Amino acid sequence: MLNKKILRPDRLRQVPAQFSWVDQRLVRENFLRLADPAAWSLYLVLVTVADAQGLSYYSEATLSRLLRMDPLQLARCRQQLVEASLVAYVKPLYHMRAFRDSFTSCPNAEKAHKHIALYENCAFSPTAEQIKQMVEAFKRVSGSR
């Protein structure tokens, strides 16, 4: 076993008040092969800024600026993360998915996402009531009442 030694005691990491984590299973279970480096840069930003429930709502403009990506490249990176089941996305909300022993698909949620995406395309600025209705619809479809 390797005898570890702190190389820079003056720079020892400590858990700050605002803390986020990256699950080691990303490396151990070969998730890195599921997306390209640009997509992983998006993942790193999202996982860093997400709240305790894994939610982030950074705008496309902010993410594009932070990552120096044009909107089309950002969309491609986001799609890779969604297809790898690492992130759920319904504009403007990103949800960093919790790791389980294995990922399983959720057909009902996937069907609901298609309808919500249609709704989103039709209504540029939903009212608070419309957002509440979407949340309730998602809860009904996912069974998380």
N, C-alpha and C positions, 0 to 999 in steps of 0.2 A: 504494500500500500504506500502510496506517495505521501511523504511528510509535507504537509502544506504549511506555508508561512506567509503571513501578511507582508506584502512587499512595500506598501506605503501606509503605515499606521496613521499618518496624518490625513489620509484620504479614505479612511474606512467608511464604507456606505452605512447609512442608517435609514430606517424607514421614516420618511417624512409624513406630515399630517395628510397631504394629498398623495395617496399612494395608489398605484395600479400595478398589474402584474402581467407577465407573459408566461403562459403555461409551457412547461418544459416538454410536454408531449408534442409540441409543434416540431421539435427536432427528433425526439426519441421515436415517434411514430410516423416519421417521414412525411409530415404535412407540407414541408417546404417544397416538395416536388409538385404540389398542386397549383402553384401560382408562380408568376415570374417576379423578379426582384422589385419591380415598380409596384406590383400589387402588394407585396409585403411591406413596402414603405407606407402605403395607405393603411394597411393593417396596424402597423406600429403606431401611427398617429391616432387611429381610432381607439385602439386598446389603451393608449396612454391618456386620452381625454375622456374616456367613457366614465359614467357614474358607477355607483356600486351595483346597479342592476345590469351594467354593460351597455347602457344607452348613450348615444352621442348624436348630436344634431348639428355638427359643424356644416356650414353651407358648402356647396360646390365651389363657390368663389374662394372661400377661405382655404379649403383643402387644395384647390388648384394652385393658389399662391404659395402655401406652405411647402407643397411638394414639387413646385415648378412643373406642373403638368397642365396641358390644355384640357378642356372639358371632355373631349373625346377619349383621350388617354385615361383620364380619371374614370370615365364610365366603363372602359374596358377592364381596368384594374378592379373596380367594384364588382363587375360581373364575374371575374375570376374568383373573388372571395365568396360571392353568393353561391356560385356553382360548387365550390369546395365545402359548402355548408359551414363556413367560418363566420359569416356575417349574414344577418337578415337586413333587408333594406326596403323601406317604404318612405319615399321622399317626404320630409327631410330627415327622417329618423333612421339611424343605424343601430342595430342591436348585435353586440358581440356575443356570439353563442357560447354557452357553457360547454365544456368538454364533458362528454359522458364516456362510458366504456366503449361505445361505438355510436356513430351517427346513424340515425334512421330518418327516412323521409316522413313527411307529414302531409299526405295528399290533401286533406281538408284545408290546411293553412295555405298550401300552394294554390288551391282553387280560389280561396278568398283573396290572396295577393293579386291574382289576375283581375278580379273584379275591382279591387281597391285601386290598382294601377289604372284601370279604365276610368274610374271615378276621378282619380287624381288628374288625368289628362284632360278631363272635361271641366274641372273646377280649379282654376288657378289659385284662388285664395279661399279655402273653405272657412266657414264661420266656426265659432266655438261649438255650436250645436252640431254641425256636420262632423266635426272631429270627434265629438262625444259619440255620435251614431256609428262612426267607423270603428271606434274602440269597442263599443258594445257588440258590433257585428263580428269583430275578430274574436272576442271572448266567446261568443256563441259557437263559432265554427271550431275554435281550438278546444272547447270544453273546459275553459279555465274560469268559470264563473265564480 
